[in-house]
Amino acid sequence: MKRYNITVNGKAYDVAVEEIGGAVASAPVAATAPTATPAPAPAAAAPVADGTKVTAPMPGTILDIKVAVGDTVKSGQAICVLEAMKMENDVNSPCDGKILSINTTKGSAVETGAVLAVIG
């Protein structure tokens, strides 16, 4: 048994992995799988505008976007609705300002910390 420390989303986990004999051929297969997953990362790098970023507080699906680019918003005003764990959660503006960009769409899946909008 081999022990590893793995960090996921900033949380450290102590993991024990049992080695099964003759599994050398499966190692290259496992190495090719992770190379397919980085493709979505450039899509998350969409925000280019300077301003206050409104981020997803948890992973989920965007059900509705309540504002449009150019709208003026007040602190605490709902920007979008995020469904997480079968609950609808409003993602609110952290400040007063004007919507500079919307960086998500209805129905898209987002991860914790994904930039949903930018307020200037």
N, CA, C and O of each residue as an XYZ file, in Angstrom:
480
protein
N       0.833     -1.173      0.000
C       0.000      0.000      0.000
C       0.883      1.243      0.000
O       1.834      1.330      0.778
N       0.576      2.197     -0.863
C       1.315      3.458     -0.909
C       0.390      4.559     -0.423
O      -0.813      4.530     -0.681
N       0.956      5.528      0.280
C       0.165      6.642      0.803
C       0.574      7.920      0.073
O       1.753      8.163     -0.182
N      -0.416      8.712     -0.248
C      -0.189      9.978     -0.945
C      -1.000     11.065     -0.270
O      -2.063     10.802      0.292
N      -0.495     12.290     -0.327
C      -1.259     13.465      0.071
C      -1.731     14.134     -1.207
O      -0.923     14.470     -2.073
N      -3.029     14.328     -1.326
C      -3.622     14.926     -2.522
C      -4.422     16.150     -2.083
O      -5.162     16.088     -1.101
N      -4.279     17.259     -2.804
C      -5.032     18.467     -2.510
C      -6.048     18.700     -3.621
O      -5.690     18.761     -4.798
N      -7.314     18.828     -3.241
C      -8.413     19.079     -4.180
C      -9.161     20.314     -3.703
O      -9.659     20.344     -2.578
N      -9.245     21.338     -4.559
C      -9.920     22.594     -4.227
C      -9.430     23.164     -2.898
O     -10.227     23.677     -2.112
N      -8.125     23.078     -2.644
C      -7.538     23.649     -1.452
C      -7.659     22.789     -0.201
O      -7.167     23.191      0.854
N      -8.291     21.628     -0.276
C      -8.436     20.742      0.878
C      -7.527     19.532      0.698
O      -7.563     18.871     -0.339
N      -6.713     19.244      1.713
C      -5.748     18.143      1.632
C      -6.398     16.839      2.083
O      -7.143     16.810      3.062
N      -6.104     15.759      1.352
C      -6.598     14.430      1.673
C      -5.418     13.472      1.763
O      -4.491     13.552      0.957
N      -5.445     12.557      2.747
C      -4.457     11.506      2.870
C      -5.069     10.270      2.225
O      -6.105      9.786      2.681
N      -4.444      9.751      1.168
C      -5.017      8.657      0.383
C      -4.067      7.473      0.403
O      -2.858      7.626      0.229
N      -4.633      6.285      0.620
C      -3.856      5.049      0.540
C      -4.268      4.326     -0.736
O      -5.458      4.149     -0.996
N      -3.270      3.903     -1.543
C      -3.531      3.245     -2.818
C      -2.884      1.863     -2.783
O      -1.700      1.720     -2.478
N      -3.682      0.858     -3.100
C      -3.163     -0.493     -3.130
C      -2.632     -0.791     -4.517
O      -3.303     -0.550     -5.520
N      -1.415     -1.321     -4.560
C      -0.787     -1.651     -5.822
C      -1.178     -3.070     -6.212
O      -1.023     -3.992     -5.412
N      -1.686     -3.262     -7.440
C      -2.065     -4.575     -7.940
C      -1.011     -4.996     -8.946
O      -0.685     -4.232     -9.855
N      -0.470     -6.206     -8.799
C       0.627     -6.664     -9.643
C       0.275     -6.696    -11.118
O      -0.855     -7.013    -11.487
N       1.252     -6.366    -11.967
C       1.102     -6.442    -13.422
C       0.260     -5.325    -14.015
O      -0.210     -5.462    -15.145
N       0.050     -4.228    -13.305
C      -0.796     -3.150    -13.813
C       0.003     -2.099    -14.570
O      -0.468     -0.974    -14.735
N       1.198     -2.439    -15.033
C       2.056     -1.480    -15.721
C       1.418     -0.996    -17.015
O       1.550      0.181    -17.351
N       0.729     -1.863    -17.755
C       0.124     -1.482    -19.035
C      -1.002     -0.481    -18.848
O      -1.277      0.290    -19.767
N      -1.667     -0.457    -17.695
C      -2.767      0.476    -17.498
C      -2.286      1.883    -17.163
O      -3.060      2.833    -17.279
N      -1.030      2.043    -16.752
C      -0.524      3.367    -16.410
C      -0.561      4.331    -17.593
O      -0.997      5.465    -17.400
N      -0.126      3.958    -18.828
C      -0.230      4.896    -19.933
C      -1.675      5.247    -20.275
O      -1.940      6.363    -20.724
N      -2.608      4.334    -20.077
C      -4.018      4.623    -20.344
C      -4.508      5.687    -19.384
O      -5.215      6.610    -19.787
N      -4.137      5.568    -18.108
C      -4.539      6.566    -17.118
C      -3.900      7.916    -17.423
O      -4.504      8.956    -17.163
N      -2.687      7.911    -17.971
C      -2.008      9.165    -18.277
C      -2.668      9.889    -19.442
O      -2.614     11.117    -19.500
N      -3.290      9.168    -20.371
C      -3.930      9.836    -21.496
C      -5.269     10.432    -21.119
O      -5.697     11.398    -21.752
N      -5.953      9.898    -20.114
C      -7.259     10.424    -19.715
C      -7.177     11.857    -19.190
O      -8.001     12.677    -19.593
N      -6.222     12.209    -18.305
C      -6.161     13.572    -17.819
C      -5.847     14.594    -18.903
O      -6.227     15.756    -18.762
N      -5.165     14.206    -19.983
C      -4.858     15.179    -21.017
C      -6.110     15.608    -21.771
O      -6.108     16.657    -22.414
N      -7.177     14.820    -21.705
C      -8.415     15.194    -22.374
C      -9.215     16.195    -21.563
O     -10.004     16.939    -22.144
N      -9.049     16.252    -20.232
C      -9.844     17.135    -19.398
C      -9.414     18.598    -19.396
O     -10.277     19.437    -19.141
N      -8.155     18.990    -19.657
C      -7.829     20.403    -19.615
C      -8.499     21.253    -20.692
O      -8.420     22.479    -20.611
N      -9.143     20.677    -21.681
C      -9.790     21.464    -22.732
C     -10.807     22.469    -22.211
O     -10.847     23.576    -22.747
N     -11.648     22.170    -21.190
C     -12.593     23.163    -20.701
C     -11.942     24.357    -20.009
O     -12.576     25.406    -19.903
N     -10.715     24.242    -19.541
C     -10.067     25.323    -18.810
C      -9.998     26.641    -19.588
O     -10.257     27.681    -18.981
N      -9.665     26.679    -20.895
C      -9.655     27.961    -21.592
C     -11.018     28.640    -21.627
O     -11.080     29.868    -21.678
N     -12.095     27.892    -21.602
C     -13.428     28.500    -21.603
C     -13.663     29.283    -20.325
O     -14.371     30.289    -20.347
N     -13.085     28.846    -19.207
C     -13.249     29.534    -17.937
C     -12.438     30.828    -17.895
O     -12.675     31.664    -17.023
N     -11.495     31.014    -18.807
C     -10.650     32.196    -18.827
C     -11.252     33.318    -19.669
O     -10.518     34.153    -20.196
N     -12.563     33.348    -19.800
C     -13.240     34.307    -20.657
C     -13.209     35.756    -20.174
O     -13.171     36.658    -21.010
N     -13.223     36.027    -18.845
C     -13.311     37.423    -18.439
C     -12.074     38.224    -18.834
O     -10.946     37.831    -18.538
N     -12.299     39.337    -19.497
C     -11.199     40.200    -19.890
C     -11.386     41.609    -19.362
O     -10.450     42.409    -19.386
N     -12.585     41.924    -18.885
C     -12.873     43.264    -18.407
C     -12.347     43.452    -16.983
O     -12.359     42.517    -16.182
N     -11.880     44.683    -16.672
C     -11.462     45.000    -15.313
C     -12.700     45.356    -14.515
O     -13.646     45.936    -15.049
N     -12.694     45.013    -13.257
C     -13.820     45.323    -12.397
C     -13.958     44.277    -11.310
O     -13.066     43.456    -11.096
N     -15.090     44.321    -10.627
C     -15.373     43.357     -9.568
C     -15.958     42.106    -10.179
O     -16.962     42.163    -10.889
N     -15.333     40.977     -9.904
C     -15.801     39.708    -10.456
C     -16.865     39.113     -9.547
O     -16.694     39.070     -8.329
N     -17.961     38.654    -10.137
C     -19.001     37.930     -9.411
C     -18.750     36.461     -9.699
O     -18.843     36.027    -10.847
N     -18.430     35.683     -8.649
C     -18.052     34.290     -8.841
C     -19.092     33.335     -8.263
O     -19.892     33.700     -7.402
N     -19.057     32.107     -8.760
C     -19.963     31.062     -8.281
C     -19.518     30.630     -6.882
O     -18.351     30.292     -6.684
N     -20.436     30.637     -5.912
C     -20.066     30.240     -4.552
C     -19.930     28.732     -4.381
O     -19.348     28.265     -3.402
N     -20.471     27.962     -5.341
C     -20.438     26.498     -5.284
C     -20.654     25.959     -6.685
O     -21.119     26.697     -7.554
N     -20.334     24.701     -6.936
C     -20.599     24.139     -8.263
C     -22.099     23.963     -8.476
O     -22.839     23.680     -7.534
N     -22.536     24.130     -9.708
C     -23.953     23.962    -10.023
C     -24.245     24.296    -11.468
O     -23.347     24.344    -12.309
N     -25.532     24.528    -11.744
C     -26.003     24.844    -13.092
C     -26.698     26.203    -13.071
O     -27.486     26.491    -12.170
N     -26.404     27.026    -14.059
C     -27.041     28.340    -14.163
C     -28.457     28.146    -14.713
O     -28.631     27.684    -15.841
N     -29.471     28.502    -13.910
C     -30.863     28.378    -14.340
C     -31.367     29.626    -15.044
O     -32.159     29.540    -15.982
N     -30.902     30.799    -14.585
C     -31.413     32.050    -15.145
C     -30.368     33.143    -14.958
O     -29.620     33.147    -13.981
N     -30.332     34.055    -15.900
C     -29.478     35.240    -15.788
C     -30.423     36.432    -15.714
O     -31.213     36.660    -16.631
N     -30.344     37.188    -14.630
C     -31.317     38.245    -14.339
C     -30.915     39.620    -14.851
O     -31.714     40.554    -14.783
N     -29.697     39.769    -15.362
C     -29.217     41.064    -15.847
C     -28.612     40.911    -17.233
O     -28.381     39.798    -17.703
N     -28.361     42.035    -17.876
C     -27.718     42.049    -19.194
C     -26.530     43.004    -19.140
O     -26.441     43.842    -18.243
N     -25.631     42.875    -20.088
C     -24.480     43.771    -20.168
C     -24.994     45.205    -20.322
O     -25.866     45.480    -21.147
N     -24.441     46.105    -19.518
C     -24.846     47.503    -19.551
C     -25.859     47.871    -18.473
O     -26.066     49.056    -18.212
N     -26.498     46.880    -17.838
C     -27.449     47.149    -16.757
C     -26.721     47.712    -15.543
O     -25.574     47.351    -15.279
N     -27.388     48.598    -14.806
C     -26.871     49.106    -13.550
C     -27.452     48.258    -12.427
O     -28.655     48.003    -12.391
N     -26.595     47.822    -11.512
C     -27.046     46.973    -10.404
C     -26.662     47.594     -9.072
O     -25.713     48.374     -8.985
N     -27.401     47.244     -8.050
C     -27.129     47.672     -6.675
C     -26.523     46.504     -5.912
O     -26.707     45.348     -6.292
N     -25.817     46.794     -4.860
C     -25.248     45.764     -4.004
C     -26.376     44.884     -3.455
O     -27.364     45.391     -2.925
N     -26.219     43.564     -3.586
C     -27.227     42.631     -3.101
C     -28.272     42.236     -4.134
O     -29.088     41.350     -3.881
N     -28.255     42.882     -5.291
C     -29.215     42.552     -6.358
C     -28.829     41.228     -7.008
O     -27.647     40.952     -7.215
N     -29.827     40.413     -7.329
C     -29.583     39.107     -7.950
C     -29.007     39.290     -9.362
O     -29.553     40.038    -10.174
N     -27.904     38.601     -9.636
C     -27.269     38.611    -10.957
C     -27.751     37.406    -11.754
O     -28.100     37.527    -12.928
N     -27.767     36.237    -11.105
C     -28.229     35.016    -11.756
C     -28.725     34.030    -10.702
O     -28.567     34.244     -9.500
N     -29.333     32.937    -11.185
C     -29.829     31.883    -10.300
C     -28.996     30.631    -10.569
O     -28.877     30.177    -11.707
N     -28.427     30.088     -9.501
C     -27.566     28.914     -9.586
C     -28.266     27.753     -8.881
O     -28.627     27.858     -7.709
N     -28.456     26.645     -9.603
C     -29.034     25.460     -8.984
C     -27.893     24.576     -8.488
O     -27.017     24.178     -9.255
N     -27.923     24.278     -7.196
C     -26.914     23.411     -6.596
C     -27.607     22.523     -5.567
O     -28.351     23.017     -4.720
N     -27.370     21.245     -5.636
C     -27.968     20.278     -4.723
C     -29.497     20.402     -4.699
O     -30.119     20.345     -3.639
N     -30.080     20.570     -5.872
C     -31.528     20.676     -6.076
C     -32.154     21.883     -5.387
O     -33.351     21.888     -5.098
N     -31.342     22.907     -5.125
C     -31.842     24.153     -4.549
C     -31.466     25.304     -5.464
O     -30.384     25.313     -6.053
N     -32.364     26.278     -5.583
C     -32.092     27.467     -6.384
C     -31.498     28.541     -5.479
O     -32.082     28.900     -4.457
N     -30.329     29.049     -5.869
C     -29.626     30.061     -5.082
C     -29.388     31.292     -5.930
O     -28.864     31.190     -7.039
N     -29.771     32.470     -5.417
C     -29.454     33.712     -6.108
C     -27.978     34.020     -5.893
O     -27.464     33.895     -4.781
N     -27.300     34.424     -6.965
C     -25.929     34.923     -6.854
C     -26.059     36.430     -6.957
O     -26.445     36.962     -7.998
N     -25.732     37.121     -5.859
C     -25.987     38.552     -5.760
C     -24.754     39.397     -6.054
O     -23.615     38.947     -5.925
N     -25.021     40.631     -6.453
C     -23.957     41.592     -6.729
C     -23.267     41.977     -5.422
O     -23.942     42.296     -4.443
N     -21.933     41.951     -5.392
C     -21.221     42.354     -4.179
C     -21.081     43.876     -4.038
O     -20.659     44.368     -2.991
N     -21.441     44.626     -5.111
C     -21.266     46.076     -5.078
C     -22.218     46.745     -6.064
O     -22.843     46.081     -6.891
N     -22.319     48.065     -5.962
C     -23.066     48.852     -6.946
C     -22.194     49.002     -8.185
O     -20.968     49.029     -8.087
N     -22.825     49.099     -9.345
C     -22.058     49.317    -10.562
C     -22.822     48.953    -11.809
O     -24.040     48.776    -11.788
N     -22.084     48.845    -12.896
C     -22.637     48.533    -14.213
C     -22.090     47.182    -14.660
O     -20.903     46.908    -14.482
N     -22.933     46.342    -15.233
C     -22.510     45.029    -15.713
C     -21.618     45.237    -16.945
O     -22.073     45.723    -17.981
N     -20.335     44.858    -16.812
C     -19.397     44.990    -17.932
C     -19.417     43.755    -18.823
O     -19.264     43.855    -20.040
N     -19.610     42.579    -18.204
C     -19.665     41.352    -18.996
C     -20.431     40.275    -18.241
O     -20.453     40.246    -17.011
N     -21.056     39.393    -19.008
C     -21.693     38.186    -18.485
C     -20.853     37.039    -19.029
O     -20.700     36.903    -20.242
N     -20.306     36.210    -18.135
C     -19.360     35.182    -18.550
C     -19.924     33.763    -18.448
O     -19.166     32.802    -18.320
N     -21.235     33.635    -18.505
C     -21.876     32.331    -18.452
C     -23.167     32.384    -19.263
O     -23.582     33.453    -19.713
N     -23.787     31.246    -19.444
C     -25.058     31.174    -20.168
C     -26.029     30.290    -19.399
O     -25.625     29.491    -18.555
N     -27.311     30.444    -19.701
C     -28.322     29.576    -19.092
C     -28.018     28.130    -19.425
O     -27.674     27.801    -20.560
N     -28.149     27.262    -18.417
C     -27.936     25.838    -18.626
C     -26.495     25.387    -18.506
O     -26.225     24.187    -18.543
N     -25.558     26.323    -18.361
C     -24.153     25.907    -18.282
C     -23.805     25.452    -16.866
O     -24.319     25.984    -15.882
N     -22.926     24.463    -16.788
C     -22.428     23.970    -15.505
C     -21.218     24.809    -15.124
O     -20.356     25.080    -15.960
N     -21.154     25.220    -13.863
C     -20.037     26.031    -13.389
C     -19.434     25.389    -12.143
O     -20.106     24.662    -11.411
N     -18.168     25.671    -11.923
C     -17.450     25.180    -10.750
C     -17.335     26.308     -9.730
O     -17.561     27.472    -10.060
N     -16.990     25.972     -8.513
C     -16.765     26.970     -7.467
C     -15.694     27.952     -7.932
O     -14.633     27.546     -8.405
N     -15.979     29.239     -7.796
C     -15.014     30.280     -8.160
C     -15.070     30.713     -9.616
O     -14.354     31.635    -10.006
N     -15.911     30.066    -10.435
C     -16.022     30.468    -11.846
C     -16.586     31.878    -11.920
O     -17.529     32.208    -11.201
N     -16.017     32.709    -12.781
C     -16.478     34.092    -12.927
C     -17.776     34.078    -13.737
O     -17.803     33.622    -14.880
N     -18.850     34.585    -13.124
C     -20.154     34.612    -13.777
C     -20.407     35.952    -14.462
O     -21.036     36.004    -15.519
N     -19.914     37.041    -13.858
C     -20.106     38.367    -14.414
C     -19.016     39.292    -13.863
O     -18.350     38.975    -12.878
N     -18.853     40.436    -14.520
C     -17.915     41.450    -14.053
C     -18.670     42.762    -13.955
O     -19.372     43.160    -14.884
N     -18.516     43.436    -12.810
C     -19.193     44.707    -12.545
C     -18.139     45.800    -12.467
O     -17.120     45.641    -11.796
N     -18.386     46.905    -13.152
C     -17.430     48.010    -13.140
C     -17.990     49.247    -12.537
O     -17.300     50.262    -12.458
